Amino acid sequence: MTEGFDFAAVYPVLPELILVVGAMALLMIGAWRGDRVTAGLSGLAVMLLVVAGVLIATMGGDKTVAFGGSFVVDRFAKFLKLLVLVGSIGTILLSVEFRRDVDRRKFEYPILILLASAGLFIWNLARFHRAPHAAPAPVPPQRYALAVVPPLHVPSVLNGFALWNVVVLVLMLTAYGYPIAQSFILAPPQANVHRVSGRG
């Protein structure tokens, strides 16, 4: 007797299926309606990426295996996939202003982002779960230099990573926060185009 469909067996690969099938559906819509639906396809692509991210984030367990162990999703794989999705969503959103020009509207752009995201999912799987596991090389004992005059007391705040992480974050916001905010607040500069007459 044929067993029923086991949804749990294909759940780990569902985000990849959503991206690929969704990209094919958007491709058919774009081929039918043309570049005038680029904005709508971009919105649908972002929705598909968000749905894939929700499915990845809600996968239970530390490690999910499908297809006899050939498809593995663990915490590290989830982190990489969510990182890819965040980058893909940001790429589409940051290009909205650029593609408002009629000559720059290409309906294939969000579709390529979806396929690239699915391709990175598969690449992460092949790179980190299908590679041969070599035995770790023995690590020789490390020797560190000793201070000639050791400090009498080191504050616990300076002896951890929390303070230095905050310092790095503040420096990054100071250096890059304002330029990044400008791209969202200020309007893009308008180019002056002069028509050249063909008369001699």
Backbone torsions as a table, in degrees:
resi	resn	phi	psi	omega
1	MET	NA	138.0	-179.4
2	THR	-76.9	128.9	-179.8
3	GLU	-75.8	156.3	179.1
4	GLY	-71.6	167.6	-179.4
5	PHE	-69.2	127.9	-179.2
6	ASP	-97.9	101.7	-178.2
7	PHE	-67.1	-33.6	-179.2
8	ALA	-64.6	-24.9	-178.6
9	ALA	-72.7	-28.1	-178.7
10	VAL	-105.4	-0.5	-178.9
11	TYR	-60.7	-39.1	179.3
12	PRO	-61.6	-28.6	-178.7
13	VAL	-96.2	3.2	-177.4
14	LEU	-62.2	-40.5	176.8
15	PRO	-58.4	-41.1	178.3
16	GLU	-64.9	-40.6	179.3
17	LEU	-64.4	-39.9	179.9
18	ILE	-63.3	-42.9	-179.4
19	LEU	-66.0	-44.3	-176.4
20	VAL	-71.2	-49.2	180.0
21	VAL	-64.4	-40.5	176.8
22	GLY	-63.2	-38.5	177.5
23	ALA	-64.1	-40.2	178.3
24	MET	-65.9	-38.4	178.1
25	ALA	-66.3	-43.6	177.6
26	LEU	-64.8	-33.7	178.0
27	LEU	-64.2	-41.0	178.5
28	MET	-67.2	-38.7	177.3
29	ILE	-64.8	-43.6	179.7
30	GLY	-65.8	-37.9	177.8
31	ALA	-66.9	-27.6	-179.5
32	TRP	-83.2	-43.9	-173.7
33	ARG	-97.0	-20.1	178.0
34	GLY	88.8	-168.8	-174.9
35	ASP	-71.3	-12.6	-178.0
36	ARG	-70.3	-14.1	178.8
37	VAL	-102.8	20.3	-178.0
38	THR	-61.7	-42.2	-179.6
39	ALA	-62.9	-43.1	178.6
40	GLY	-65.0	-39.6	177.6
41	LEU	-66.4	-34.6	177.0
42	SER	-64.1	-41.6	177.1
43	GLY	-64.0	-41.4	177.7
44	LEU	-65.9	-37.1	178.1
45	ALA	-63.6	-41.1	177.6
46	VAL	-63.4	-40.2	178.4
47	MET	-63.2	-40.9	177.6
48	LEU	-64.1	-39.8	177.9
49	LEU	-65.2	-39.2	178.4
50	VAL	-65.8	-42.8	178.8
51	VAL	-61.7	-43.3	177.4
52	ALA	-62.0	-39.2	177.6
53	GLY	-64.6	-39.3	178.1
54	VAL	-64.7	-41.0	178.5
55	LEU	-63.6	-39.9	179.5
56	ILE	-68.0	-42.4	-177.2
57	ALA	-68.7	-26.9	-177.5
58	THR	-94.6	5.0	176.0
59	MET	-67.4	122.4	-178.2
60	GLY	-81.5	159.4	177.8
61	GLY	85.2	155.6	178.4
62	ASP	-75.6	-24.1	-176.5
63	LYS	-150.2	126.8	179.1
64	THR	-118.9	129.6	-176.2
65	VAL	-119.7	138.2	178.2
66	ALA	-139.0	159.5	176.9
67	PHE	56.9	48.0	175.2
68	GLY	66.2	28.7	178.7
69	GLY	91.1	-0.2	179.2
70	SER	-82.4	-11.8	178.9
71	PHE	-130.2	113.7	-174.3
72	VAL	-123.5	131.8	176.2
73	VAL	-126.1	108.4	176.1
74	ASP	-115.4	-170.1	-176.3
75	ARG	-64.3	-38.9	-179.9
76	PHE	-67.0	-40.3	177.3
77	ALA	-64.5	-40.1	176.9
78	LYS	-61.6	-43.1	179.5
79	PHE	-61.2	-44.8	179.8
80	LEU	-64.6	-41.4	-179.6
81	LYS	-66.1	-42.9	177.5
82	LEU	-63.9	-35.9	177.1
83	LEU	-64.1	-41.3	177.0
84	VAL	-62.8	-42.8	-178.6
85	LEU	-65.8	-40.7	177.8
86	VAL	-62.1	-43.2	177.6
87	GLY	-64.6	-38.2	179.8
88	SER	-67.9	-43.8	178.1
89	ILE	-62.9	-43.5	178.1
90	GLY	-62.3	-37.6	179.0
91	THR	-62.8	-43.4	179.9
92	ILE	-67.6	-43.3	-178.1
93	LEU	-67.6	-38.4	-179.5
94	LEU	-70.8	-18.7	-179.0
95	SER	-93.9	1.0	-177.9
96	VAL	-62.9	-47.6	-178.9
97	GLU	-64.1	-37.8	-179.4
98	PHE	-66.4	-35.2	-174.7
99	ARG	-94.3	14.4	173.6
100	ARG	-72.6	-23.9	174.6
101	ASP	-66.9	137.2	-176.3
102	VAL	-61.9	-37.3	-177.2
103	ASP	-70.7	-17.1	-178.1
104	ARG	-100.3	0.9	-179.3
105	ARG	-79.8	113.2	176.5
106	LYS	-129.6	116.6	-175.6
107	PHE	-68.0	-18.2	-179.9
108	GLU	-71.6	-18.4	-173.5
109	TYR	-60.4	-55.7	178.9
110	PRO	-63.9	-28.2	178.6
111	ILE	-67.8	-41.3	177.2
112	LEU	-64.1	-34.5	177.4
113	ILE	-64.3	-42.4	178.2
114	LEU	-62.9	-46.3	-179.6
115	LEU	-66.7	-36.8	177.0
116	ALA	-65.1	-37.7	177.8
117	SER	-64.2	-45.6	177.9
118	ALA	-63.4	-38.1	177.3
119	GLY	-64.6	-38.2	176.4
120	LEU	-67.7	-33.4	174.4
121	PHE	-59.0	-48.2	-178.8
122	ILE	-68.0	-37.2	179.0
123	TRP	-63.8	-42.7	177.6
124	ASN	-60.6	-40.4	178.3
125	LEU	-62.5	-46.6	-178.3
126	ALA	-69.8	-33.0	-175.2
127	ARG	-77.0	-39.2	-170.2
128	PHE	-107.5	-11.6	-176.9
129	HIS	-122.8	-16.1	179.5
130	ARG	-109.6	-1.2	179.3
131	ALA	-75.6	147.5	178.0
132	PRO	-64.9	136.9	-178.3
133	HIS	-91.3	108.5	178.9
134	ALA	-89.0	150.6	178.8
135	ALA	-68.5	134.8	-178.5
136	PRO	-64.9	140.7	179.5
137	ALA	-72.8	146.2	178.4
138	PRO	-64.4	136.8	-178.3
139	VAL	-96.4	121.0	179.6
140	PRO	-68.8	153.8	178.4
141	PRO	-63.3	138.0	-177.6
142	GLN	-90.2	142.5	176.6
143	ARG	-118.1	126.7	-176.7
144	TYR	-112.7	152.0	178.0
145	ALA	-73.9	144.8	178.8
146	LEU	-108.3	141.4	179.6
147	ALA	-68.4	139.1	177.2
148	VAL	-63.9	-43.4	176.2
149	VAL	-118.0	94.1	-176.7
150	PRO	-65.6	147.4	178.8
151	PRO	-68.6	147.0	179.6
152	LEU	-77.0	-33.9	-177.1
153	HIS	-151.2	131.3	176.5
154	VAL	-114.5	120.4	178.3
155	PRO	-59.4	141.0	-178.5
156	SER	-63.8	-26.4	179.8
157	VAL	-66.3	-38.3	-179.1
158	LEU	-80.8	-11.4	-175.5
159	ASN	-99.5	19.9	178.9
160	GLY	-136.1	-178.7	-177.1
161	PHE	-95.5	-13.9	-173.5
162	ALA	-62.1	-49.9	-178.1
163	LEU	-62.4	-43.1	-176.4
164	TRP	-71.7	-31.0	173.4
165	ASN	-64.8	-39.8	177.6
166	VAL	-65.6	-40.4	179.2
167	VAL	-62.7	-44.1	179.1
168	VAL	-63.6	-40.9	179.2
169	LEU	-62.8	-43.5	179.5
170	VAL	-64.1	-42.2	178.8
171	LEU	-64.5	-39.3	178.3
172	MET	-66.4	-42.1	177.4
173	LEU	-64.6	-37.3	178.7
174	THR	-66.5	-38.9	-175.6
175	ALA	-81.3	-38.9	-171.5
176	TYR	-115.9	-9.7	-175.9
177	GLY	-64.9	-48.5	-177.9
178	TYR	-65.8	-45.8	177.1
179	PRO	-60.9	-38.1	178.2
180	ILE	-68.3	-38.6	178.3
181	ALA	-65.6	-32.3	179.0
182	GLN	-62.3	-35.8	-178.5
183	SER	-66.2	-21.9	178.7
184	PHE	-96.7	-26.7	-173.4
185	ILE	-94.0	-50.6	-174.0
186	LEU	-80.5	147.7	176.7
187	ALA	-76.7	147.1	179.9
188	PRO	-66.5	145.7	179.4
189	PRO	-66.1	143.6	179.3
190	GLN	-93.6	130.8	-179.8
191	ALA	-86.3	138.8	176.7
192	ASN	-90.4	117.0	-179.0
193	VAL	-107.3	122.2	-179.5
194	HIS	-103.0	130.0	179.1
195	ARG	-80.2	130.8	180.0
196	VAL	-98.0	123.8	-179.2
197	SER	-79.5	142.6	-179.8
198	GLY	-87.9	2.7	179.6
199	ARG	-76.1	142.6	178.8
200	GLY	-82.1	NA	NA
